[in-house]
Amino acid sequence: MAKLIADKKHSLTEVLARRAVSHSRGKILSLTVRLAYVILMAVSVCTVAPRANAQETNAQASRAFNPIFPYDALIAGRGGWAEISYTVDYSGRAILPTVVGSSEKAFALAFQADIDAIEFIPPRRNGQPVMSMSKQRYDFPAKPALDLIAREILAELRKPEPNLCPVEELDAKPEALRKPLTVYPWVLRGDGESGKAEIEFVIDRNGRVLFPHIVSATHEDFGWSAATAVIGWRYKSPTKGGVKVDTRIKETIVYDISKSKGMW
């Protein structure tokens, strides 16, 4: 338990270091606010952790971990792994993420974005939710389990010129049937920063979103958050001449810090 607490204290330093990069662009938080935040979180973790027994320290994820496969590694057929430690707060949000280790940075960022997007059920003590700490590892196989359609599309994407129907040749512009809200990256919340990310992805013949790729992002965390979000989107099946086809489009996702509470 002492090691977990130490890891969380170390994670605070890492998070602040990452935020400092954003601040260099002109958005600098008050040093007093920073110190108060660090002290508050450190005290909360140190106070709660010793009181919770082993049975109480495991928060339950509302769904299975399912990070996106980093596009470049996927196309190259390269697998990897990532291990992330984090704290689940009283509301069921994962905070203070720390990369314990990874084969490549992209795998860690993808897994961290997935954890960020999951709602957890915090453990309870005397009927009240308590904070808990956890560490998870995820393995990205070089040959991911895909259905027949997804395998066909991946094979096309690996070609110099993929044979996917251009958007302009479709019978109608792709119509989204479901677009769940995106999650504002936790590591950027204290910066008060807005931003955006452009994501390219495939809409298959059944309207599923596959193989998202970060085209650009004002901050890498916005990019991974956006790429994670689009996997949950659903579209009306794209058609050409009345026949269902696979297509690839680009979407820009905007992150407005003033509306960030609605993104969770």
C-alpha positions in Angstrom: 0.0 0.0 0.0 2.9 2.4 0.8 4.2 1.8 -2.7 0.9 2.6 -4.3 0.7 5.8 -2.3 4.2 6.7 -3.4 3.3 6.0 -7.0 0.3 8.3 -6.7 2.5 11.1 -5.3 4.9 10.5 -8.2 2.0 10.7 -10.6 1.1 14.2 -9.4 4.6 15.3 -10.4 4.2 13.7 -13.9 0.8 15.3 -14.5 2.1 18.7 -13.5 5.1 18.2 -15.8 2.8 17.5 -18.7 0.6 20.5 -17.9 3.7 22.7 -17.9 4.1 22.0 -21.6 0.6 23.4 -22.3 1.3 26.4 -20.1 4.3 27.3 -22.2 1.8 28.4 -24.8 0.6 31.1 -22.5 -1.9 29.5 -20.2 -0.2 29.5 -16.8 -2.2 28.6 -13.6 -1.5 30.2 -10.3 1.3 28.5 -8.4 -0.7 28.8 -5.2 -3.6 26.9 -6.8 -1.3 24.3 -8.1 0.3 23.7 -4.7 -3.1 23.6 -3.0 -4.4 21.0 -5.5 -1.3 18.8 -5.0 -1.6 18.9 -1.2 -5.4 18.2 -1.3 -5.0 15.2 -3.6 -2.0 13.8 -1.7 -3.8 14.1 1.6 -7.0 12.5 0.2 -5.1 9.5 -1.1 -3.0 9.1 2.0 -6.0 9.3 4.2 -8.3 7.0 2.4 -5.9 4.3 1.3 -4.9 3.0 4.8 -8.5 2.7 5.9 -9.8 0.6 3.0 -9.2 -3.1 3.2 -8.2 -5.3 0.1 -11.8 -6.1 -0.7 -12.8 -2.4 -0.8 -9.9 -1.1 -3.0 -11.1 -2.4 -6.3 -13.3 -0.2 -8.3 -15.4 -2.0 -11.0 -15.3 -0.7 -14.6 -18.7 -0.2 -16.3 -17.3 -1.9 -19.4 -14.3 -4.0 -20.5 -11.1 -2.1 -21.4 -11.1 -1.6 -25.1 -8.5 1.0 -26.2 -8.1 1.8 -29.9 -5.1 0.2 -31.6 -2.6 2.9 -32.5 -3.0 3.3 -36.2 0.6 3.3 -37.3 1.4 0.2 -35.3 -1.8 -1.5 -36.6 -0.9 -0.9 -40.3 2.6 -2.1 -39.6 1.3 -5.3 -37.9 3.2 -4.3 -34.7 1.8 -5.3 -31.3 2.6 -3.8 -28.0 1.5 -3.3 -24.4 0.9 -0.6 -21.8 0.4 -0.6 -18.0 -1.4 2.4 -16.3 -2.0 3.1 -12.6 -4.8 5.5 -11.6 -7.1 6.5 -8.8 -10.8 6.2 -9.0 -12.4 9.1 -7.2 -15.7 9.2 -5.3 -17.8 10.0 -8.5 -16.3 7.0 -10.4 -13.9 8.9 -12.5 -10.3 7.8 -13.1 -7.9 10.5 -12.1 -4.1 10.8 -11.6 -3.2 8.4 -14.5 0.5 7.3 -14.5 2.2 5.3 -17.2 3.9 2.4 -15.3 5.4 1.1 -18.6 4.7 0.5 -22.2 6.4 -0.9 -25.3 5.7 2.4 -27.2 4.3 5.8 -26.1 1.3 5.5 -28.5 0.1 2.3 -26.7 0.2 4.1 -23.4 -1.7 7.1 -24.6 -4.3 4.9 -26.2 -4.9 2.9 -23.0 -4.9 6.0 -20.9 -7.6 7.6 -23.1 -9.7 4.5 -22.8 -9.4 4.5 -19.0 -10.3 8.2 -19.0 -13.5 7.4 -20.9 -14.7 4.6 -18.6 -17.1 5.2 -15.8 -16.2 3.2 -12.7 -18.2 2.0 -9.8 -16.2 3.1 -6.7 -16.0 0.7 -3.7 -18.1 1.6 -0.7 -17.4 1.6 3.0 -20.3 2.0 5.5 -22.5 2.8 2.5 -20.3 5.6 1.2 -18.0 5.6 -1.9 -14.3 5.7 -1.2 -11.3 6.5 -3.4 -9.4 3.5 -4.7 -6.2 2.9 -6.5 -5.7 0.4 -9.3 -3.1 -0.7 -11.9 -4.0 -2.3 -15.2 -2.1 -3.8 -18.1 -3.4 -4.1 -21.6 -1.8 -6.2 -24.4 -2.3 -5.2 -28.0 -1.8 -8.3 -30.1 0.1 -8.0 -33.4 -2.9 -9.8 -35.0 -6.0 -8.4 -33.3 -9.2 -10.4 -33.3 -11.3 -8.9 -36.2 -14.4 -10.1 -38.0 -14.3 -10.7 -41.8 -15.4 -7.2 -42.8 -12.9 -5.5 -40.6 -10.1 -7.8 -41.8 -10.9 -7.0 -45.4 -10.8 -3.2 -44.7 -7.6 -3.5 -42.8 -6.0 -5.3 -45.7 -7.1 -2.4 -47.9 -5.7 0.2 -45.6 -2.3 -1.5 -45.7 -2.2 -0.9 -49.5 -0.6 2.2 -51.0 -4.0 3.2 -52.4 -6.9 1.7 -50.4 -10.0 0.8 -52.4 -12.6 2.6 -50.3 -15.4 4.5 -51.8 -14.7 8.3 -51.7 -17.2 10.3 -49.7 -18.1 12.5 -52.8 -19.2 9.3 -54.6 -21.7 8.3 -52.0 -25.5 8.6 -52.6 -25.6 10.9 -49.5 -23.3 12.4 -47.0 -22.6 10.0 -44.1 -25.4 10.4 -41.5 -24.6 9.8 -37.8 -27.2 7.9 -35.9 -25.3 8.0 -32.6 -22.6 10.3 -31.3 -21.9 9.9 -27.6 -20.2 12.8 -25.9 -16.4 12.9 -25.9 -14.5 13.0 -22.6 -12.3 16.0 -21.9 -8.8 14.6 -21.0 -8.3 14.6 -17.2 -4.6 15.7 -17.5 -5.7 18.9 -19.2 -8.6 19.9 -17.0 -6.4 22.0 -14.7 -5.1 24.0 -17.6 -8.4 25.6 -18.6 -7.5 24.9 -22.2 -9.8 24.3 -25.1 -8.7 22.6 -28.3 -9.6 20.3 -31.1 -8.6 17.2 -33.0 -9.2 15.9 -36.5 -9.8 12.2 -36.8 -9.9 10.1 -40.0 -11.8 6.8 -39.8 -13.6 4.2 -41.8 -17.3 3.8 -41.8 -18.0 0.2 -42.9 -20.9 -1.0 -44.9 -22.9 -1.6 -41.7 -22.3 1.9 -40.3 -19.6 0.9 -37.8 -16.6 3.1 -37.1 -13.3 1.3 -37.6 -9.6 2.2 -37.4 -9.5 5.8 -36.3 -6.4 7.8 -37.1 -5.3 11.1 -35.6 -4.7 13.5 -38.4 -4.0 16.5 -36.2 -4.6 17.8 -32.7 -3.8 20.9 -30.7 -2.7 18.6 -27.9 -1.9 14.9 -28.2 -4.4 14.1 -25.4 -7.2 15.7 -27.3 -6.2 13.5 -30.3 -6.3 10.2 -28.3 -9.5 11.2 -26.5 -11.2 12.0 -29.9 -10.0 8.8 -31.5 -11.3 6.9 -28.6 -14.7 8.6 -28.7 -15.4 8.0 -32.4 -15.3 4.2 -31.9 -18.6 4.6 -30.1 -20.2 6.5 -33.0 -22.7 4.8 -35.4 -23.7 5.8 -38.9 -26.3 5.0 -41.4 -24.8 2.5 -43.8 -23.1 4.4 -46.6 -24.2 3.5 -50.1 -23.2 4.1 -53.7 -25.9 3.4 -56.3 -28.0 1.8 -53.6 -25.3 -0.7 -52.7 -23.7 -0.6 -49.3 -20.0 0.3 -49.3 -17.1 1.1 -47.0 -15.9 4.7 -46.9 -13.4 6.9 -45.0 -14.1 10.4 -43.7 -12.6 13.0 -41.5 -14.3 14.7 -38.5 -13.1 17.5 -36.3 -14.0 17.3 -32.6 -13.8 20.5 -30.6 -13.1 20.5 -26.8 -14.5 23.5 -25.0 -13.3 23.7 -21.4 -16.4 25.7 -20.4 -18.5 22.7 -21.4 -16.1 20.0 -20.2 -18.4 18.9 -17.4 -21.0 17.8 -19.9 -18.3 15.6 -21.6 -18.3 13.1 -18.7 
